Amino acid sequence: MERDTVVKEVVEALKIFSRDIRTQIDEMGSQLRAEIQDTANQLRAEIQETANQLRAEMQETANQLRAEMQETANQLRAEMQQFRAEVNERFDRLEQKFAGLRVELTETQETVHFLASKTIQHEKKLHHLAKQLESIR
């Protein structure tokens, strides 16, 4: 019986040892789960923080690009206005030149008409004088 008692005591000791090991394994599993959960939460927080930083940087970059595009657009508008003013000024000068040339052309045409009429008058006089000379001869 002693042997049975020893076996029972060994079995009971093994059961107790087994329960202790299971308890320790369960505790270690819980600790491991808790650590994994903490690590996952930390990673989520870091990922969220990184995502927020990236969003902020992207927004800042977008705002800078918008500002640069607006500045470039304003510069182009200013250059276009200046170009238009220069072109208008040149066209105004050309119009003034053409107006002056028209006046000169009109005056030249009047002079030519005057000279042509005088030439015709002189030719008539010369023709008349030539007839008079012929009749005298």
Secondary structure as UniProt FT lines:
FT   HELIX           2..136
//
